[in-house]
Amino acid sequence: MAALSELVDVKELQELVDSLNRVTGFVIGISDADGTSLVKSGWCRICTDFHRTNSETSRRCDESFQFIFEHLDEATPYFAYKCKNGLWDIAVPIRVTGEHVGTLLFGQFFYAHDPFDEKFFRAQAQKYDFDEEDFLAALAEVPIYTKEQVNDIIDYFCKFVRMVSKLGHQRLLLEEKREKLSHNLHILDTLLCSIAAPIFWKDRQGVYQGCNEAFANLILGLPRAEVIGKSLFDLPQAIPR
C-alpha cells in the first residue's frame, strides 16, 4: 500500500488545515502511518515554546505519541489520550481499503469537566527551569472544550478523514489503471515493433503520435524518439504524405 503522502496532495492538505485552524483555532496534525508528520497547524505555544524545547519533556511528548500510535487499532473510530505532559490528544486513523495509511491528530486541549491542575504545571515550570510567568501564560492559551464540543469536533474530523480516505482510494485506483495501461501499451509497442511493415499514426494536425521501428529506422533512418511529436515538414527525409 502506498503511503498517505503518495495518495493525497500534501500541499493542498496543508492549505486546507491552515484555513480550518484560522476559522476554528483547532490544533491539527496529519501524519503518515509511521508517524512522519505531513501537515500541522495551530500547535499550542506551551508545546512549541516549552515542552518541545526541553529534552526530558520532549521525550515525554514522543513517548505519548508513540503510545497513541501503538493503540490505534483500538480506535473506534478514534483514540483519546492524556499525554505525559498533561494535555489531551485525540487520534483518528486514516485507512484506505482497510489499511492504516495515516493519522489525523487533534489535540492540545483540556476538558471543561476535568480542568488542569495549576500546581502540576507550576511544578513543571520549576522542574524544567521554564520561565514560570510565560509558561503559565502559555498554559492559559490552551483551549478548553466541553465533552459535547469534543464529540462534535470528533464527528467532524471523522467525516474529514473519510473524505481523505476516499480521495486516497480514488488516487490508488487511478494509479492502478495507469500501471495497467502502461503495461498494455508496452505489450502493444512490442507487437508493433515485431512487424516488418512500416506503421505510423498522426493526429489531425499531421504530427506523428507513434510509429514502429520499421517506419522510423527503415523509411526515415531516424530513431523513433526523433519522429514522435514532429510533422512531415520537421523531418529531413521527404516521403509521400
C-alpha positions in Angstrom: 0.0 0.0 0.0 1.3 3.5 -0.9 1.9 6.0 1.9 -0.6 8.7 2.5 1.8 11.3 1.2 1.6 9.4 -2.2 -2.2 9.3 -2.2 -3.1 12.9 -1.4 -1.8 16.4 -2.4 0.1 17.3 0.8 0.4 21.0 -0.1 -3.4 21.3 -0.7 -4.0 19.4 2.6 -1.8 21.8 4.4 -3.7 24.8 3.0 -7.0 23.2 4.0 -5.7 22.5 7.5 -4.4 26.1 7.9 -7.7 27.5 6.8 -9.6 25.3 9.3 -7.2 26.4 12.1 -7.7 30.1 11.3 -11.5 29.7 11.4 -11.8 27.3 14.4 -8.5 27.5 16.3 -8.3 23.7 16.2 -4.8 22.2 16.6 -4.5 19.7 13.8 -1.8 17.4 12.6 -1.7 14.7 9.9 1.0 12.1 9.7 1.9 9.1 7.6 1.3 5.6 9.1 4.8 5.6 10.6 4.2 8.8 12.4 6.1 11.1 10.0 4.5 14.5 10.1 2.9 15.6 6.8 0.9 18.7 7.8 0.2 20.5 11.1 -1.3 23.8 12.1 -2.0 25.7 15.3 0.3 23.9 17.7 -0.1 25.5 21.2 2.8 27.6 22.5 3.0 25.5 25.6 4.2 22.7 23.4 6.3 24.5 20.8 8.0 27.0 23.2 8.3 24.9 26.3 7.6 21.1 26.2 9.4 20.7 22.9 12.4 22.8 23.9 13.4 20.6 26.9 14.9 17.2 26.3 13.0 15.5 29.0 9.6 17.0 28.3 10.2 16.5 24.6 10.9 12.8 25.2 7.6 12.6 27.2 5.9 14.1 24.1 7.5 11.4 21.9 6.5 8.6 24.3 2.9 9.9 24.4 2.7 9.9 20.6 4.3 6.5 20.4 1.7 5.2 22.9 -1.1 6.7 20.7 0.2 5.1 17.5 0.6 1.7 19.3 -3.1 1.8 20.3 -4.7 3.0 17.0 -6.1 -0.5 16.5 -8.3 0.3 19.4 -9.7 3.4 17.7 -13.4 3.0 17.2 -13.2 5.4 15.4 -10.8 7.5 17.5 -8.4 7.1 20.4 -8.1 9.7 23.2 -5.1 10.0 25.4 -3.9 12.5 28.1 -0.2 13.0 27.3 2.5 12.7 29.8 2.9 16.5 29.9 -0.8 16.9 30.9 -2.7 17.8 27.7 -5.3 15.8 25.8 -4.8 14.5 22.3 -7.2 12.6 20.0 -6.1 10.4 17.1 -8.3 9.3 14.2 -6.7 6.7 11.9 -6.9 7.2 8.2 -7.5 3.9 6.4 -7.6 3.1 2.7 -9.1 -0.3 1.7 -8.9 -1.2 5.4 -5.1 -0.5 5.7 -3.8 2.2 8.0 -2.0 4.8 5.9 -2.1 7.9 8.1 -3.4 9.5 11.2 -5.2 12.7 12.0 -4.3 14.2 15.3 -6.5 16.8 17.1 -5.3 17.9 20.5 -3.5 20.0 23.0 -6.7 20.9 24.9 -8.4 20.5 28.3 -11.8 19.1 29.1 -14.1 21.6 30.9 -15.1 18.8 33.3 -11.5 18.0 34.0 -9.8 21.3 34.5 -6.0 21.4 34.6 -4.2 21.3 37.9 -2.2 24.6 38.0 0.1 23.1 40.7 1.0 20.3 38.3 2.1 22.8 35.7 3.8 25.1 38.1 5.9 22.1 39.2 6.8 21.5 35.6 8.0 25.1 35.2 10.1 24.8 38.3 11.5 21.3 37.5 12.4 22.1 33.9 13.5 25.7 34.5 10.8 27.3 32.4 10.0 31.0 32.7 7.1 30.4 35.1 5.1 33.5 34.2 5.4 33.0 30.5 4.8 29.2 30.9 1.5 29.9 32.8 0.5 32.5 30.2 1.0 29.8 27.5 -1.0 27.4 29.7 -3.9 29.9 29.7 -3.9 29.9 25.9 -4.7 26.1 25.7 -8.3 25.7 24.5 -10.9 24.2 26.9 -13.8 22.2 25.4 -16.8 20.5 26.9 -17.5 16.8 26.2 -20.3 17.8 23.8 -17.9 20.1 21.9 -15.3 17.5 21.7 -17.8 14.9 20.4 -18.9 17.4 17.7 -15.3 18.1 16.8 -14.5 14.4 16.6 -17.6 13.8 14.5 -16.4 16.5 12.0 -12.9 15.0 11.9 -14.2 11.5 11.3 -16.1 12.8 8.3 -12.9 14.7 7.2 -10.9 11.5 7.5 -13.5 9.6 5.4 -13.1 12.3 2.7 -9.3 11.9 2.8 -9.7 8.2 2.7 -12.0 8.3 -0.3 -9.6 10.7 -2.2 -6.7 8.3 -1.4 -8.7 5.3 -2.6 -9.5 7.1 -5.8 -5.8 8.0 -6.3 -4.9 4.4 -5.7 -7.4 3.2 -8.3 -6.1 5.8 -10.8 -2.5 4.7 -10.3 -3.6 1.0 -10.7 -5.3 1.9 -14.0 -2.3 3.9 -15.2 0.0 0.9 -14.4 -2.3 -1.4 -16.3 -2.5 1.0 -19.2 1.3 1.4 -19.3 1.7 -2.4 -19.2 -0.8 -2.8 -22.1 0.9 -0.1 -24.1 4.2 -1.8 -23.6 2.8 -5.0 -25.0 1.3 -3.2 -27.9 4.5 -1.4 -28.7 6.4 -4.7 -28.6 3.9 -6.2 -31.1 4.1 -3.2 -33.4 7.9 -3.3 -33.5 7.9 -7.0 -34.3 6.0 -6.2 -37.5 8.3 -5.7 -40.6 5.8 -3.4 -42.4 6.1 0.3 -41.6 3.4 1.6 -39.3 2.7 5.1 -38.1 -0.2 7.3 -36.9 -0.7 11.0 -36.7 -3.0 13.5 -35.1 -5.3 15.8 -37.1 -2.5 18.4 -37.4 -0.3 15.8 -39.1 2.0 15.4 -36.1 3.3 11.8 -35.7 2.0 10.3 -32.4 3.7 7.0 -32.8 5.3 4.6 -35.2 7.1 1.3 -35.2 10.8 0.8 -35.7 10.4 -0.3 -39.4 8.9 3.1 -40.2 11.4 5.2 -38.2 14.6 3.3 -39.0 14.0 1.9 -42.5 11.9 4.6 -44.0 13.2 7.7 -42.3 16.5 6.5 -40.9 15.8 8.0 -37.5 15.3 6.7 -34.0 11.6 6.6 -33.1 12.1 9.2 -30.4 13.1 11.8 -33.1 10.0 11.1 -35.1 7.2 11.2 -32.5 6.0 14.8 -31.9 7.1 16.0 -35.3 5.3 16.5 -38.6 6.5 15.6 -42.1 7.9 19.1 -42.6 10.1 18.8 -39.5 11.8 15.7 -40.8 14.8 15.7 -43.1 13.5 13.0 -45.4 10.8 13.7 -48.0 8.3 10.8 -48.1 4.9 10.5 -49.6 2.2 12.1 -47.4 
